């Protein structure tokens, strides 16, 4: 059974894996709280993002962990629904590495804007508050796809609307609630995530990947936990493989060129303008 669950989990894309992790953390937090007769907030306290710099310095991991904890069922439900649908659109455009970049940079920047706001704006200074929830990260992914493929249409209840319309509506909702004094810290973090999503996508359309440095940092961290395997020494004689290498490089160039053509078509005419063959090709490329 455990092996089967592990296999099923491995088959999920990165957005779906994040949904599973968030849901499991939510359930475990509630179970521990019930079994040990403690408030969930006591557990979450060690992972939530505090508003003051002093406390944050003592728990720096919270700039990431806060995005994996949620206040109630409604909070996690809507975040995960949004993550699922925006993740599907994202995976049709890019691979999992860029998704990780956008998602976590959105969480980090949203968290930093939250801390700065509670230490800069007079109306917020002195208020006792902390931040939890994946909203900033999800908002970054949403605004990224809305910016990169603004004319792609999606079905909302009974109507087809363009992605840029969806993005504008979500940003306006956050601005409206900030003006009404409702969940100001959370709304500011959403806007921080939205900014990263917009900036990342706009830079990517110009050929600049602002997440490349973040990817390298993640690779460095991952390498620290990898066990070095020493292979036995042996002498191997090989024939020249220059022709094979040239063929592989040529195939990779053609593959990337076809991806670029399809992405350019999406940017101009929307995802629905693609043929079935083009959609299948892009989906397979996103899995690689």
C-alpha positions as CSV (number, residue, x, y, z in Angstrom):
1,X,0.0,0.0,0.0
2,X,2.8,2.4,1.0
3,X,4.7,1.6,-2.2
4,X,1.5,2.2,-4.3
5,X,0.9,5.6,-2.7
6,X,4.5,6.5,-3.3
7,X,4.2,5.6,-6.9
8,X,0.9,7.5,-7.3
9,X,2.5,10.6,-5.7
10,X,5.5,10.3,-8.0
11,X,3.2,10.5,-11.1
12,X,1.7,13.8,-10.0
13,X,3.0,17.1,-11.5
14,X,4.6,19.6,-9.1
15,X,1.4,21.6,-8.6
16,X,-0.5,18.5,-7.6
17,X,2.3,17.4,-5.3
18,X,2.1,20.8,-3.6
19,X,-1.6,20.4,-3.2
20,X,-1.1,17.0,-1.5
21,X,1.6,18.3,0.8
22,X,-0.6,21.3,1.8
23,X,-3.6,19.0,2.5
24,X,-1.6,16.5,4.5
25,X,-0.1,19.2,6.6
26,X,-3.5,20.7,7.3
27,X,-4.9,17.3,8.3
28,X,-1.9,16.4,10.5
29,X,-2.1,19.8,12.3
30,X,-5.7,19.3,13.1
31,X,-5.3,15.7,14.3
32,X,-2.4,16.6,16.6
33,X,-4.4,19.5,18.0
34,X,-7.3,17.2,18.7
35,X,-5.3,14.3,20.1
36,X,-3.2,16.4,22.4
37,X,-6.0,18.9,23.3
38,X,-4.1,21.9,22.1
39,X,-5.1,24.8,19.8
40,X,-3.9,24.4,16.2
41,X,-2.3,27.9,16.5
42,X,0.2,26.5,19.0
43,X,1.6,24.3,16.3
44,X,1.3,26.8,13.5
45,X,3.1,29.4,15.6
46,X,6.5,27.8,14.8
47,X,5.9,28.0,11.1
48,X,3.8,31.2,10.5
49,X,5.5,34.4,9.3
50,X,5.8,37.0,12.1
51,X,5.4,40.7,11.3
52,X,8.5,42.0,13.2
53,X,12.1,41.5,12.1
54,X,13.3,40.4,15.5
55,X,11.1,37.3,15.6
56,X,11.6,36.6,12.0
57,X,15.4,36.4,12.4
58,X,14.9,33.8,15.1
59,X,12.7,31.7,12.7
60,X,13.9,32.5,9.2
61,X,12.4,29.3,7.8
62,X,9.0,30.9,8.2
63,X,9.5,32.9,5.0
64,X,8.7,29.6,3.2
65,X,6.9,27.4,5.7
66,X,4.1,29.9,6.3
67,X,2.8,29.1,2.8
68,X,2.1,25.5,3.8
69,X,-0.3,26.2,6.7
70,X,-3.9,27.4,6.5
71,X,-6.4,28.8,9.0
72,X,-9.5,26.8,8.2
73,X,-11.1,24.6,5.6
74,X,-12.3,27.4,3.4
75,X,-8.8,29.0,3.4
76,X,-7.1,25.9,2.1
77,X,-9.9,24.8,-0.2
78,X,-9.9,27.9,-2.4
79,X,-6.1,28.2,-2.4
80,X,-5.8,24.6,-3.6
81,X,-8.6,24.9,-6.2
82,X,-6.8,28.0,-7.6
83,X,-3.4,26.2,-7.5
84,X,-4.9,23.2,-9.4
85,X,-6.3,25.2,-12.3
86,X,-3.5,27.7,-12.6
87,X,-1.0,24.8,-12.4
88,X,-2.6,23.0,-15.3
89,X,-2.4,26.1,-17.5
90,X,1.2,26.7,-16.4
91,X,2.3,23.1,-17.2
92,X,1.0,23.5,-20.7
93,X,3.5,26.3,-21.2
94,X,6.6,25.4,-19.2
95,X,8.2,22.6,-17.1
96,X,8.2,22.1,-13.4
97,X,11.4,24.0,-12.8
98,X,9.9,27.3,-13.8
99,X,6.8,26.5,-11.8
100,X,8.8,26.0,-8.7
101,X,10.6,29.3,-9.3
102,X,7.4,31.3,-9.7
103,X,5.6,29.6,-6.8
104,X,8.3,30.0,-4.2
105,X,9.5,33.4,-5.3
106,X,5.9,34.5,-5.0
107,X,5.7,33.1,-1.5
108,X,9.0,34.7,-0.5
109,X,8.3,38.1,-2.0
110,X,4.7,38.2,-0.7
111,X,6.1,37.4,2.8
112,X,8.8,40.1,2.6
113,X,6.2,42.7,1.6
114,X,4.0,41.6,4.5
115,X,6.9,42.2,7.0
116,X,7.9,45.5,5.4
117,X,4.4,46.8,5.4
118,X,3.9,46.1,9.1
119,X,7.1,48.0,9.9
120,X,6.7,50.9,7.5
121,X,3.0,52.0,7.3
122,X,1.7,53.9,10.3
123,X,-1.7,52.2,10.2
124,X,-0.1,48.8,10.6
125,X,2.7,49.5,13.1
126,X,1.7,48.1,16.5
127,X,-0.9,45.7,15.2
128,X,-0.4,42.1,16.4
129,X,-0.5,39.9,13.3
130,X,1.2,37.0,11.5
131,X,0.9,35.4,8.0
132,X,-0.1,31.9,6.9
133,X,-1.4,30.5,3.6
134,X,-0.3,29.8,0.1
135,X,-2.3,32.7,-1.4
136,X,0.8,34.8,-2.4
137,X,2.4,31.8,-4.1
138,X,-0.8,30.9,-5.9
139,X,-1.3,34.5,-6.9
140,X,2.2,34.6,-8.4
141,X,1.4,31.6,-10.6
142,X,-2.0,33.1,-11.6
143,X,-0.7,36.5,-12.6
144,X,2.3,34.8,-14.4
145,X,0.0,32.9,-16.8
146,X,-2.3,35.9,-17.1
147,X,0.7,38.0,-18.2
148,X,2.4,35.5,-20.4
149,X,-0.7,34.4,-22.3
150,X,-3.1,37.3,-21.7
151,X,-5.5,36.4,-24.6
152,X,-5.9,32.8,-23.7
153,X,-9.6,32.2,-22.9
154,X,-10.8,30.2,-19.9
155,X,-14.3,29.1,-19.0
156,X,-15.8,30.8,-15.9
157,X,-19.2,29.4,-15.1
158,X,-21.1,30.2,-18.3
159,X,-18.8,32.6,-20.0
160,X,-15.4,32.5,-21.7
161,X,-13.1,35.2,-20.5
162,X,-9.5,36.1,-21.3
163,X,-6.8,35.4,-18.7
164,X,-5.8,39.1,-18.4
165,X,-9.4,39.9,-17.3
166,X,-9.2,37.2,-14.6
167,X,-5.9,38.7,-13.4
168,X,-7.2,42.2,-13.2
169,X,-10.3,41.1,-11.2
170,X,-8.2,39.3,-8.6
171,X,-5.9,42.3,-8.2
172,X,-8.8,44.7,-7.9
173,X,-10.4,42.5,-5.3
174,X,-7.3,42.6,-3.1
175,X,-7.1,46.4,-3.5
176,X,-10.7,46.8,-2.6
177,X,-10.4,44.8,0.6
178,X,-7.2,46.6,1.6
179,X,-9.2,49.8,1.3
180,X,-11.9,48.3,3.5
181,X,-9.4,47.3,6.1
182,X,-10.1,43.6,5.8
183,X,-7.1,41.2,6.2
184,X,-4.7,44.0,5.1
185,X,-1.5,41.9,5.7
186,X,-2.8,39.0,3.7
187,X,-4.0,41.2,0.9
188,X,-0.6,42.9,0.7
189,X,1.1,39.6,0.5
190,X,-1.2,38.7,-2.4
191,X,-0.1,41.8,-4.2
192,X,3.5,40.9,-3.6
193,X,3.0,37.6,-5.2
194,X,1.1,39.2,-8.1
195,X,4.0,41.6,-8.7
196,X,6.5,38.7,-8.9
197,X,4.2,36.8,-11.3
198,X,3.9,39.8,-13.6
199,X,7.5,40.8,-13.5
200,X,8.7,37.2,-14.0
201,X,6.5,36.7,-17.1
202,X,7.2,40.1,-18.6
203,X,10.9,39.5,-18.3
204,X,10.6,36.0,-19.7
205,X,8.9,37.3,-22.8
206,X,12.1,39.4,-23.3
207,X,14.3,36.4,-23.0
208,X,15.4,37.0,-19.4
209,X,14.7,34.3,-16.7
210,X,14.9,36.1,-13.4
211,X,14.5,32.8,-11.6
212,X,17.7,31.2,-12.9
213,X,19.6,32.3,-9.8
214,X,16.9,30.8,-7.5
215,X,17.1,27.5,-9.5
216,X,20.9,27.4,-9.0
217,X,20.5,28.0,-5.3
218,X,17.9,25.1,-5.0
219,X,20.3,22.9,-6.9
220,X,23.1,23.7,-4.5
221,X,20.9,22.9,-1.5
222,X,19.8,19.6,-3.1
223,X,23.4,18.6,-3.8
224,X,24.2,19.0,-0.1
225,X,21.8,16.2,0.7
226,X,23.0,13.9,-2.0
227,X,25.3,11.1,-1.0
228,X,28.4,10.8,-3.1
229,X,28.7,7.5,-4.8
230,X,32.2,6.3,-5.6
231,X,32.3,4.2,-8.7
232,X,35.0,1.5,-9.1
233,X,37.9,2.6,-11.3
234,X,38.0,1.0,-14.7
235,X,39.5,1.7,-18.1
236,X,37.0,2.2,-20.9
237,X,37.8,2.5,-24.6
238,X,35.3,4.4,-26.7
239,X,35.1,5.3,-30.3
240,X,34.7,9.0,-31.3
241,X,31.1,10.1,-30.8
242,X,31.1,13.6,-32.4
243,X,28.5,12.7,-35.0
244,X,26.2,11.3,-32.3
245,X,26.6,14.5,-30.2
246,X,26.0,16.7,-33.1
247,X,22.8,14.8,-33.9
248,X,21.6,15.1,-30.3
249,X,22.3,18.8,-30.2
250,X,20.5,19.4,-33.5
251,X,17.5,17.5,-32.3
252,X,17.4,19.6,-29.1
253,X,17.6,22.8,-31.1
254,X,14.7,21.7,-33.4
255,X,12.7,20.7,-30.3
256,X,13.2,24.0,-28.6
257,X,12.4,25.9,-31.8
258,X,9.1,24.1,-32.1
259,X,8.3,24.9,-28.5
260,X,9.1,28.6,-29.1
261,X,6.8,28.7,-32.2
262,X,3.9,27.2,-30.2
263,X,4.4,29.6,-27.2
264,X,4.5,32.6,-29.6
265,X,1.2,31.4,-31.1
266,X,-0.3,31.1,-27.6
267,X,0.9,34.6,-26.7
268,X,-0.7,36.1,-29.8
269,X,-3.9,34.0,-30.2
270,X,-4.4,32.1,-27.0
271,X,-4.1,28.5,-26.0
272,X,-7.3,27.4,-27.7
273,X,-5.8,28.4,-31.1
274,X,-3.5,25.4,-30.9
275,X,-4.2,22.2,-32.8
276,X,-4.5,18.9,-30.9
277,X,-1.1,17.9,-32.1
278,X,0.4,21.1,-30.8
279,X,-1.3,20.8,-27.5
280,X,-0.1,17.2,-27.1
281,X,3.5,18.2,-28.1
282,X,3.5,21.1,-25.5
283,X,2.1,18.8,-22.8
284,X,4.8,16.2,-23.4
285,X,7.5,18.9,-23.5
286,X,6.3,20.3,-20.1
287,X,6.7,16.8,-18.6
288,X,10.3,16.6,-19.6
